């Protein structure tokens, strides 16, 4: 059994899921389909900067999206909606405490974190410290997964995708803080 944790992301103005979060959810669904005895945990409270009119949790918006788009695929998957964490650090600490509690009889290696590709290195670093593990051995495997959509030597396509991502940030379509 796996515990698949979809990390939160800011919602759009209308409280719907952002395209970046939608991609995380699609990846989570794919992981659940491949690991049909898993538990899916949707993570994220209301963003602390949101107005009271927009104080819906990221996790509840994710659940609504999944119910509307993937109900059949997830009908046999246990889904937990965690609505209190407000940062990646809080989410990882919550997961650590959940696994340490023994409630799910899982090891850290049973945890699958779903985050965006542009954010994964930071999540890995946080995880190494919070879970006191070394994720170095997984970096090559994850890089291979990310690159599976590209042909070897197709550097122009990889570069183009990076440029599109950067343009979306510059146009304000993606809010991505400088690292």
MDTraj code that builds the backbone (N, CA, C; nanometers):
import mdtraj as md
import numpy as np

residues = "UNK UNK UNK UNK UNK UNK UNK UNK UNK UNK UNK UNK UNK UNK UNK UNK UNK UNK UNK UNK UNK UNK UNK UNK UNK UNK UNK UNK UNK UNK UNK UNK UNK UNK UNK UNK UNK UNK UNK UNK UNK UNK UNK UNK UNK UNK UNK UNK UNK UNK UNK UNK UNK UNK UNK UNK UNK UNK UNK UNK UNK UNK UNK UNK UNK UNK UNK UNK UNK UNK UNK UNK UNK UNK UNK UNK UNK UNK UNK UNK UNK UNK UNK UNK UNK UNK UNK UNK UNK UNK UNK UNK UNK UNK UNK UNK UNK UNK UNK UNK UNK UNK UNK UNK UNK UNK UNK UNK UNK UNK UNK UNK UNK UNK UNK UNK UNK UNK UNK UNK UNK UNK UNK UNK UNK UNK UNK UNK UNK UNK UNK UNK UNK UNK UNK UNK UNK UNK UNK UNK UNK UNK UNK UNK UNK UNK UNK UNK UNK UNK UNK UNK UNK UNK UNK UNK UNK UNK UNK UNK UNK UNK UNK UNK UNK UNK UNK UNK UNK UNK UNK UNK UNK UNK UNK UNK UNK UNK UNK".split()
xyz = np.array([
    [0.0835, -0.1186, 0.0000],
    [0.0000, 0.0000, 0.0000],
    [0.0878, 0.1247, 0.0000],
    [0.0422, 0.2259, -0.0698],
    [0.1107, 0.3543, -0.0769],
    [0.0196, 0.4626, -0.0193],
    [0.0815, 0.5632, 0.0372],
    [0.0114, 0.6844, 0.0765],
    [0.0535, 0.7893, -0.0250],
    [-0.0397, 0.8283, -0.1105],
    [-0.0117, 0.9237, -0.2170],
    [-0.0582, 1.0603, -0.1688],
    [0.0357, 1.1526, -0.1534],
    [0.0059, 1.2853, -0.0999],
    [0.0176, 1.3897, -0.2096],
    [-0.0942, 1.4498, -0.2447],
    [-0.0947, 1.5583, -0.3424],
    [-0.0791, 1.6889, -0.2656],
    [0.0349, 1.7539, -0.2833],
    [0.0621, 1.8790, -0.2139],
    [-0.0214, 1.9914, -0.2747],
    [-0.0650, 2.0836, -0.1908],
    [-0.1521, 2.1920, -0.2343],
    [-0.0826, 2.2960, -0.3192],
    [-0.1642, 2.3842, -0.3746],
    [-0.1161, 2.4966, -0.4551],
    [-0.2276, 2.6015, -0.4528],
    [-0.1911, 2.7269, -0.4643],
    [-0.2901, 2.8350, -0.4592],
    [-0.4016, 2.8133, -0.5607],
    [-0.5211, 2.8521, -0.5205],
    [-0.6381, 2.8395, -0.6074],
    [-0.6521, 2.9628, -0.6959],
    [-0.7318, 2.9489, -0.8009],
    [-0.7621, 3.0628, -0.8867],
    [-0.8600, 3.1542, -0.8128],
    [-0.8833, 3.2726, -0.8661],
    [-0.9712, 3.3718, -0.8027],
    [-1.1104, 3.3162, -0.7728],
    [-1.1599, 3.2260, -0.8581],
    [-1.2942, 3.1705, -0.8391],
    [-1.2955, 3.0453, -0.7515],
    [-1.1858, 3.0205, -0.6801],
    [-1.1707, 2.9053, -0.5904],
    [-1.1597, 2.7720, -0.6624],
    [-1.1373, 2.7742, -0.7914],
    [-1.1161, 2.6494, -0.8651],
    [-0.9661, 2.6195, -0.8674],
    [-0.9328, 2.4975, -0.9072],
    [-0.7920, 2.4578, -0.9060],
    [-0.7156, 2.5238, -1.0203],
    [-0.5970, 2.5664, -0.9896],
    [-0.5046, 2.6270, -1.0862],
    [-0.4552, 2.5161, -1.1798],
    [-0.4197, 2.5469, -1.3039],
    [-0.3689, 2.4432, -1.3942],
    [-0.2498, 2.3652, -1.3369],
    [-0.1655, 2.4306, -1.2595],
    [-0.0533, 2.3592, -1.1976],
    [-0.1053, 2.2551, -1.0994],
    [-0.2042, 2.2926, -1.0201],
    [-0.2645, 2.1987, -0.9251],
    [-0.3419, 2.0899, -0.9985],
    [-0.4065, 2.1262, -1.1079],
    [-0.4775, 2.0268, -1.1889],
    [-0.3805, 1.9192, -1.2383],
    [-0.2619, 1.9598, -1.2812],
    [-0.1621, 1.8616, -1.3253],
    [-0.1205, 1.7707, -1.2101],
    [-0.1039, 1.8267, -1.0905],
    [-0.0709, 1.7444, -0.9736],
    [-0.1822, 1.6428, -0.9462],
    [-0.3053, 1.6874, -0.9606],
    [-0.4185, 1.5972, -0.9360],
    [-0.4230, 1.4855, -1.0398],
    [-0.3989, 1.5192, -1.1643],
    [-0.3965, 1.4164, -1.2697],
    [-0.2853, 1.3145, -1.2431],
    [-0.1683, 1.3640, -1.2008],
    [-0.0592, 1.2728, -1.1650],
    [-0.0991, 1.1853, -1.0461],
    [-0.1697, 1.2426, -0.9502],
    [-0.2152, 1.1664, -0.8333],
    [-0.3127, 1.0568, -0.8742],
    [-0.4054, 1.0907, -0.9628],
    [-0.5015, 0.9911, -1.0109],
    [-0.4277, 0.8771, -1.0804],
    [-0.3305, 0.9110, -1.1648],
    [-0.2529, 0.8069, -1.2334],
    [-0.1818, 0.7165, -1.1336],
    [-0.1258, 0.7748, -1.0284],
    [-0.0593, 0.6937, -0.9250],
    [-0.1597, 0.6033, -0.8544],
    [-0.2784, 0.6545, -0.8271],
    [-0.3815, 0.5742, -0.7609],
    [-0.4275, 0.4583, -0.8486],
    [-0.4412, 0.4844, -0.9776],
    [-0.4826, 0.3791, -1.0702],
    [-0.3773, 0.2680, -1.0732],
    [-0.2495, 0.3060, -1.0700],
    [-0.1407, 0.2076, -1.0709],
    [-0.1261, 0.1356, -0.9368],
    [-0.1693, 0.1994, -0.8291],
    [-0.1580, 0.1446, -0.6931],
    [-0.2974, 0.1460, -0.6296],
    [-0.3856, 0.0584, -0.6792],
    [-0.5271, 0.0675, -0.6445],
    [-0.5627, 0.0381, -0.4990],
    [-0.4686, -0.0027, -0.4180],
    [-0.4964, -0.0226, -0.2761],
    [-0.4400, 0.0918, -0.1918],
    [-0.4112, 0.2008, -0.2563],
    [-0.3499, 0.3145, -0.1887],
    [-0.4534, 0.4071, -0.1274],
    [-0.4020, 0.4970, -0.0453],
    [-0.4818, 0.6049, 0.0109],
    [-0.4293, 0.7346, -0.0492],
    [-0.5203, 0.8207, -0.0908],
    [-0.4844, 0.9500, -0.1470],
    [-0.5150, 1.0566, -0.0430],
    [-0.4175, 1.1394, -0.0128],
    [-0.4395, 1.2504, 0.0792],
    [-0.4217, 1.3806, 0.0036],
    [-0.5270, 1.4627, 0.0051],
    [-0.5271, 1.5930, -0.0600],
    [-0.4924, 1.6954, 0.0466],
    [-0.3883, 1.7737, 0.0222],
    [-0.3336, 1.8578, 0.1281],
    [-0.3413, 2.0064, 0.0962],
    [-0.3828, 2.0827, 0.1943],
    [-0.3768, 2.2273, 0.1838],
    [-0.4983, 2.2976, 0.2386],
    [-0.4714, 2.3889, 0.3306],
    [-0.5776, 2.4731, 0.3859],
    [-0.5987, 2.5943, 0.2976],
    [-0.6689, 2.6929, 0.3512],
    [-0.6879, 2.8190, 0.2802],
    [-0.5571, 2.8966, 0.2864],
    [-0.5220, 2.9583, 0.1774],
    [-0.4003, 3.0379, 0.1714],
    [-0.4159, 3.1564, 0.2661],
    [-0.3183, 3.1801, 0.3480],
    [-0.3302, 3.2808, 0.4534],
    [-0.3511, 3.4223, 0.4012],
    [-0.3156, 3.4503, 0.2771],
    [-0.3345, 3.5838, 0.2210],
    [-0.4721, 3.6022, 0.1568],
    [-0.5505, 3.4950, 0.1462],
    [-0.6804, 3.5050, 0.0818],
    [-0.7776, 3.5852, 0.1671],
    [-0.8692, 3.6524, 0.0991],
    [-0.9748, 3.7256, 0.1684],
    [-1.0760, 3.6266, 0.2237],
    [-1.1616, 3.6730, 0.3123],
    [-1.2622, 3.5838, 0.3708],
    [-1.3546, 3.5258, 0.2647],
    [-1.3778, 3.6008, 0.1568],
    [-1.4636, 3.5508, 0.0486],
    [-1.3994, 3.4320, -0.0232],
    [-1.2677, 3.4215, -0.0153],
    [-1.1965, 3.3149, -0.0848],
    [-1.1384, 3.2138, 0.0122],
    [-1.1882, 3.2019, 0.1314],
    [-1.1290, 3.1142, 0.2312],
    [-1.1797, 2.9701, 0.2154],
    [-1.1656, 2.9155, 0.1005],
    [-1.1942, 2.7735, 0.0787],
    [-1.0596, 2.7016, 0.0832],
    [-1.0572, 2.5827, 0.1350],
    [-0.9294, 2.5116, 0.1427],
    [-0.8897, 2.4589, 0.0048],
    [-0.7591, 2.4510, -0.0147],
    [-0.7074, 2.3926, -0.1381],
    [-0.7522, 2.2468, -0.1476],
    [-0.7491, 2.1770, -0.0353],
    [-0.7863, 2.0345, -0.0341],
    [-0.9321, 2.0142, -0.0740],
    [-1.0225, 2.0993, -0.0252],
    [-1.1635, 2.0824, -0.0620],
    [-1.1859, 2.1160, -0.2091],
    [-1.1136, 2.2143, -0.2624],
    [-1.1233, 2.2447, -0.4055],
    [-1.0690, 2.1276, -0.4881],
    [-0.9619, 2.0641, -0.4390],
    [-0.9067, 1.9474, -0.5093],
    [-1.0078, 1.8328, -0.5085],
    [-1.0724, 1.8107, -0.3942],
    [-1.1712, 1.7021, -0.3838],
    [-1.2861, 1.7272, -0.4810],
    [-1.3325, 1.8512, -0.4872],
    [-1.4406, 1.8862, -0.5801],
    [-1.3975, 1.8571, -0.7240],
    [-1.2760, 1.8970, -0.7593],
    [-1.2251, 1.8714, -0.8948],
    [-1.2218, 1.7220, -0.9242],
    [-1.1723, 1.6430, -0.8302],
    [-1.1656, 1.4979, -0.8514],
    [-1.3051, 1.4373, -0.8635],
    [-1.3981, 1.4820, -0.7805],
    [-1.5359, 1.4307, -0.7879],
    [-1.5985, 1.4613, -0.9230],
    [-1.5678, 1.5775, -0.9769],
    [-1.6257, 1.6188, -1.1052],
    [-1.5585, 1.5527, -1.2253],
    [-1.4326, 1.5112, -1.2103],
    [-1.3573, 1.4644, -1.3265],
    [-1.3063, 1.3206, -1.3195],
    [-1.2945, 1.2638, -1.1994],
    [-1.2324, 1.1317, -1.1852],
    [-1.3059, 1.0417, -1.0866],
    [-1.4349, 1.0629, -1.0711],
    [-1.5111, 0.9858, -0.9725],
    [-1.4990, 0.8354, -0.9964],
    [-1.5119, 0.7942, -1.1200],
    [-1.5070, 0.6507, -1.1526],
    [-1.3683, 0.5910, -1.1259],
    [-1.2643, 0.6622, -1.1661],
    [-1.1284, 0.6119, -1.1479],
    [-1.0906, 0.5976, -1.0009],
    [-1.1525, 0.6778, -0.9165],
    [-1.1165, 0.6797, -0.7746],
    [-1.2220, 0.6167, -0.6834],
    [-1.3185, 0.5467, -0.7415],
    [-1.4293, 0.4948, -0.6608],
    [-1.3844, 0.3982, -0.5511],
    [-1.2737, 0.3289, -0.5686],
    [-1.2262, 0.2342, -0.4675],
    [-1.1058, 0.2852, -0.3888],
    [-1.0741, 0.4122, -0.4044],
    [-0.9585, 0.4721, -0.3375],
    [-1.0064, 0.5511, -0.2157],
    [-0.9433, 0.5268, -0.1024],
    [-0.9731, 0.6065, 0.0169],
    [-0.9086, 0.7436, -0.0019],
    [-0.9879, 0.8487, 0.0181],
    [-0.9384, 0.9854, 0.0022],
    [-0.9522, 1.0597, 0.1343],
    [-0.8417, 1.1185, 0.1763],
    [-0.8394, 1.2011, 0.2963],
    [-0.8242, 1.3460, 0.2525],
    [-0.9066, 1.4336, 0.3089],
    [-0.8998, 1.5761, 0.2778],
    [-0.8406, 1.6461, 0.4004],
    [-0.7156, 1.6885, 0.3874],
    [-0.6438, 1.7548, 0.4977],
    [-0.6476, 1.9047, 0.4713],
    [-0.7180, 1.9811, 0.5549],
    [-0.7449, 2.1215, 0.5268],
    [-0.6771, 2.2210, 0.6207],
    [-0.5805, 2.1778, 0.6981],
    [-0.5223, 2.2684, 0.7972],
    [-0.3832, 2.3193, 0.7645],
    [-0.3078, 2.2479, 0.6842],
    [-0.1706, 2.2911, 0.6554],
    [-0.1723, 2.4065, 0.5551],
    [-0.0772, 2.4987, 0.5723],
    [-0.0744, 2.6166, 0.4854],
    [0.0583, 2.6345, 0.4130],
    [0.1455, 2.5355, 0.4221],
    [0.2743, 2.5435, 0.3521],
    [0.3255, 2.4026, 0.3262],
    [0.4213, 2.3934, 0.2370],
    [0.4821, 2.2642, 0.2074],
    [0.5487, 2.2061, 0.3316],
    [0.6142, 2.2903, 0.4074],
    [0.6798, 2.2432, 0.5303],
    [0.5760, 2.1821, 0.6249],
    [0.4643, 2.2517, 0.6461],
    [0.3594, 2.1979, 0.7327],
    [0.3051, 2.0660, 0.6777],
    [0.2890, 2.0585, 0.5469],
    [0.2357, 1.9368, 0.4861],
    [0.3295, 1.8192, 0.5089],
    [0.4587, 1.8409, 0.4893],
    [0.5553, 1.7328, 0.5095],
    [0.5634, 1.6923, 0.6568],
    [0.5587, 1.7896, 0.7459],
    [0.5604, 1.7568, 0.8894],
    [0.4352, 1.6798, 0.9289],
    [0.3216, 1.7180, 0.8740],
    [0.1963, 1.6457, 0.8984],
    [0.2104, 1.5003, 0.8530],
    [0.2654, 1.4808, 0.7340],
    [0.2837, 1.3451, 0.6818],
    [0.3791, 1.2642, 0.7691],
    [0.4846, 1.3274, 0.8156],
    [0.5796, 1.2589, 0.9042],
    [0.5073, 1.2111, 1.0300],
    [0.4308, 1.2998, 1.0921],
    [0.3583, 1.2641, 1.2135],
    [0.2533, 1.1569, 1.1867],
    [0.1887, 1.1638, 1.0719],
    [0.0881, 1.0636, 1.0357],
    [0.1521, 0.9254, 1.0218],
    [0.2640, 0.9179, 0.9532],
    [0.3330, 0.7896, 0.9369],
    [0.3878, 0.7417, 1.0708],
    [0.4484, 0.8321, 1.1478],
    [0.5033, 0.7956, 1.2780],
    [0.3958, 0.7469, 1.3752],
    [0.2709, 0.7926, 1.3571],
    [0.1624, 0.7520, 1.4469],
    [0.1290, 0.6034, 1.4333],
    [0.1653, 0.5438, 1.3208],
    [0.1367, 0.4024, 1.2983],
    [-0.0052, 0.3745, 1.2512],
    [-0.0860, 0.4776, 1.2354],
    [-0.2264, 0.4607, 1.1954],
    [-0.2413, 0.3840, 1.0643],
    [-0.1506, 0.4089, 0.9713],
    [-0.1606, 0.3449, 0.8403],
    [-0.0631, 0.2293, 0.8224],
    [0.0161, 0.2022, 0.9226],
    [0.1149, 0.0939, 0.9152],
    [0.2025, 0.1077, 0.7907],
    [0.2568, 0.2273, 0.7737],
    [0.3406, 0.2575, 0.6582],
    [0.4803, 0.2963, 0.7019],
    [0.5721, 0.2800, 0.6081],
    [0.7084, 0.3313, 0.6249],
    [0.7203, 0.4561, 0.5375],
    [0.8253, 0.5314, 0.5614],
    [0.8465, 0.6502, 0.4789],
    [0.8569, 0.6133, 0.3310],
    [0.9111, 0.4979, 0.3030],
    [0.9270, 0.4559, 0.1632],
    [0.7927, 0.4253, 0.0959],
    [0.6853, 0.4163, 0.1740],
    [0.5517, 0.3949, 0.1181],
    [0.4831, 0.5259, 0.0800],
    [0.5458, 0.6371, 0.1108],
    [0.4898, 0.7691, 0.0825],
    [0.5308, 0.8135, -0.0571],
    [0.4328, 0.8584, -0.1348],
    [0.4569, 0.9143, -0.2671],
    [0.4105, 1.0590, -0.2632],
    [0.5036, 1.1507, -0.2807],
    [0.4710, 1.2931, -0.2812],
    [0.4471, 1.3382, -0.4246],
    [0.3364, 1.4066, -0.4465],
    [0.3054, 1.4577, -0.5796],
    [0.3172, 1.6091, -0.5747],
    [0.4156, 1.6595, -0.6471],
    [0.4412, 1.8033, -0.6557],
    [0.4730, 1.8358, -0.8005],
    [0.4816, 1.9617, -0.8298],
    [0.5137, 2.0050, -0.9659],
    [0.6620, 1.9851, -0.9945],
    [0.6934, 1.9612, -1.1203],
    [0.8315, 1.9351, -1.1597],
    [0.9241, 2.0500, -1.1228],
    [0.8751, 2.1734, -1.1353],
    [0.9596, 2.2882, -1.1047],
    [0.9862, 2.3018, -0.9550],
    [0.9100, 2.2307, -0.8742],
    [0.9186, 2.2444, -0.7284],
    [0.9815, 2.1219, -0.6620],
    [1.0023, 2.0172, -0.7380],
    [1.0398, 1.8879, -0.6800],
    [1.1735, 1.8912, -0.6068],
    [1.2697, 1.9661, -0.6556],
    [1.4006, 1.9685, -0.5881],
    [1.3888, 2.0260, -0.4476],
    [1.3082, 2.1295, -0.4329],
    [1.2883, 2.1874, -0.3007],
    [1.2141, 2.0894, -0.2094],
    [1.1144, 2.0212, -0.2628],
    [1.0405, 1.9225, -0.1843],
    [1.1334, 1.8099, -0.1397],
    [1.2213, 1.7657, -0.2286],
    [1.3181, 1.6612, -0.1923],
    [1.4083, 1.7076, -0.0788],
    [1.4560, 1.8297, -0.0881],
    [1.5434, 1.8822, 0.0165],
    [1.4695, 1.8912, 0.1497],
    [1.3496, 1.9479, 0.1485],
    [1.2702, 1.9543, 0.2712],
    [1.2488, 1.8134, 0.3273],
    [1.2180, 1.7194, 0.2399],
    [1.1906, 1.5815, 0.2826],
    [1.3117, 1.5171, 0.3475],
    [1.4291, 1.5424, 0.2902],
    [1.5506, 1.4851, 0.3489],
    [1.5664, 1.5280, 0.4938],
    [1.5354, 1.6514, 0.5226],
    [1.5497, 1.7020, 0.6592],
    [1.4336, 1.6589, 0.7492],
    [1.3122, 1.6690, 0.6988],
    [1.1952, 1.6376, 0.7813],
    [1.1844, 1.4888, 0.8096],
    [1.2103, 1.4058, 0.7097],
    [1.2003, 1.2608, 0.7278],
    [1.3343, 1.1982, 0.7645],
    [1.4381, 1.2801, 0.7707],
    [1.5725, 1.2329, 0.8018],
    [1.6115, 1.1182, 0.7086],
    [1.5901, 1.1421, 0.5802],
    [1.6235, 1.0430, 0.4771],
    [1.7070, 1.1096, 0.3695],
    [1.7702, 1.0300, 0.2896],
    [1.8466, 1.0803, 0.1767],
    [1.7745, 1.0406, 0.0494],
    [1.7269, 1.1389, -0.0223],
    [1.6542, 1.1102, -0.1463],
    [1.7452, 1.1137, -0.2687],
    [1.8735, 1.1245, -0.2462],
    [1.9691, 1.1334, -0.3582],
    [1.9527, 1.0171, -0.4559],
    [1.9318, 0.8949, -0.4037],
    [1.9222, 0.7791, -0.4928],
    [1.7990, 0.7837, -0.5816],
    [1.6999, 0.8643, -0.5447],
    [1.5788, 0.8733, -0.6255],
    [1.5872, 0.9788, -0.7345],
    [1.6868, 1.0660, -0.7270],
    [1.6938, 1.1766, -0.8228],
    [1.7081, 1.1290, -0.9666],
    [1.7921, 1.0313, -0.9899],
    [1.8099, 0.9813, -1.1256],
    [1.6801, 0.9203, -1.1778],
    [1.6133, 0.8428, -1.0944],
    [1.4879, 0.7789, -1.1356],
    [1.3824, 0.8849, -1.1690],
    [1.3700, 0.9871, -1.0868],
    [1.2707, 1.0912, -1.1114],
    [1.3057, 1.1728, -1.2349],
    [1.4332, 1.1974, -1.2567],
    [1.4745, 1.2683, -1.3776],
    [1.4372, 1.1865, -1.5011],
    [1.4540, 1.0559, -1.4932],
    [1.4174, 0.9692, -1.6050],
    [1.2666, 0.9737, -1.6304],
    [1.1879, 0.9784, -1.5240],
    [1.0421, 0.9875, -1.5390],
    [1.0053, 1.1191, -1.6066],
    [1.0668, 1.2298, -1.5620],
    [1.0383, 1.3606, -1.6202],
    [1.0778, 1.3642, -1.7670],
    [1.1884, 1.3013, -1.8010],
    [1.2391, 1.3060, -1.9377],
    [1.1739, 1.2044, -2.0318],
    [1.0890, 1.1174, -1.9789],
    [1.0309, 1.0114, -2.0624],
    [0.9500, 1.0655, -2.1797],
    [0.8988, 1.1877, -2.1684],
    [0.8197, 1.2466, -2.2761],
    [0.9063, 1.3062, -2.3869],
    [1.0356, 1.3049, -2.3696],
    [1.1266, 1.3655, -2.4664],
    [1.2146, 1.2594, -2.5312],
    [1.2526, 1.2873, -2.6551],
    [1.3506, 1.2021, -2.7216],
    [1.4889, 1.2484, -2.6810],
    [1.5809, 1.1547, -2.6689],
    [1.7195, 1.1904, -2.6376],
    [1.7717, 1.2870, -2.7430],
    [1.8384, 1.3892, -2.6954],
    [1.8936, 1.4888, -2.7851],
    [1.7966, 1.5994, -2.8238],
    [1.6711, 1.5899, -2.7787],
    [1.5704, 1.6892, -2.8154],
    [1.5771, 1.8075, -2.7194],
    [1.6940, 1.8669, -2.7119],
    [1.7169, 1.9768, -2.6173],
    [1.6312, 2.0982, -2.6493],
    [1.5981, 2.1170, -2.7756],
    [1.5174, 2.2338, -2.8127],
    [1.3772, 2.2248, -2.7531],
    [1.3179, 2.1072, -2.7524],
    [1.1850, 2.0899, -2.6942],
    [1.1891, 2.1122, -2.5427],
    [1.2919, 2.0600, -2.4791],
    [1.3074, 2.0795, -2.3349],
    [1.3254, 2.2285, -2.3043],
    [1.4086, 2.2946, -2.3826],
    [1.4320, 2.4373, -2.3639],
    [1.3049, 2.5171, -2.3921],
    [1.2314, 2.4815, -2.4971],
    [1.1065, 2.5514, -2.5294],
    [1.0061, 2.5397, -2.4151],
    [0.9949, 2.4223, -2.3578],
    [0.9014, 2.4027, -2.2470],
    [0.9420, 2.4885, -2.1266],
    [1.0718, 2.4987, -2.1017],
    [1.1204, 2.5834, -1.9926],
    [1.0883, 2.7299, -2.0208],
    [1.1069, 2.7718, -2.1462],
    [1.0785, 2.9113, -2.1822],
    [0.9299, 2.9426, -2.1690],
    [0.8436, 2.8503, -2.2083],
    [0.6990, 2.8697, -2.1927],
    [0.6653, 2.8870, -2.0453],
    [0.7248, 2.8043, -1.9620],
    [0.7034, 2.8146, -1.8179],
    [0.7468, 2.9513, -1.7668],
    [0.8629, 2.9971, -1.8091],
    [0.9130, 3.1270, -1.7652],
    [0.8240, 3.2417, -1.8147],
    [0.7738, 3.2308, -1.9384],
    [0.6843, 3.3333, -1.9919],
    [0.5546, 3.3399, -1.9118],
    [0.5035, 3.2237, -1.8702],
    [0.3820, 3.2215, -1.7892],
    [0.4047, 3.2919, -1.6555],
    [0.5225, 3.2766, -1.6007],
    [0.5560, 3.3459, -1.4760],
    [0.5612, 3.4966, -1.5022],
    [0.6293, 3.5365, -1.6091],
    [0.6438, 3.6794, -1.6405],
    [0.5099, 3.7456, -1.6689],
    [0.4171, 3.6733, -1.7307],
    [0.2854, 3.7288, -1.7623],
    [0.1907, 3.7237, -1.6428],
    [0.2370, 3.6656, -1.5342],
    [0.1534, 3.6575, -1.4155],
    [0.0534, 3.5431, -1.4178],
    [0.0646, 3.4536, -1.5143],
    [-0.0256, 3.3392, -1.5215],
    [0.0098, 3.2344, -1.4178],
    [0.1349, 3.2342, -1.3766],
    [0.1833, 3.1447, -1.2709],
    [0.2545, 3.2311, -1.1678],
    [0.2152, 3.2175, -1.0438],
    [0.2820, 3.2895, -0.9360],
    [0.3917, 3.1992, -0.8815],
    [0.5143, 3.2300, -0.9181],
    [0.6262, 3.1473, -0.8784],
    [0.7315, 3.2361, -0.8146],
    [0.7456, 3.2277, -0.6806],
    [0.8436, 3.3133, -0.6129],
    [0.9861, 3.2763, -0.6509],
    [1.0726, 3.3760, -0.6533],
    [1.2139, 3.3511, -0.6830],
    [1.2754, 3.2656, -0.5740],
    [1.3607, 3.1749, -0.6147],
    [1.4256, 3.0862, -0.5174],
    [1.5565, 3.1453, -0.4725],
])
top = md.Topology()
chain = top.add_chain()
for i, resn in enumerate(residues, 1):
    res = top.add_residue(resn, chain, resSeq=i)
    for name in ("N", "CA", "C"):
        top.add_atom(name, md.element.get_by_symbol(name[0]), res)
traj = md.Trajectory(xyz[None], top)
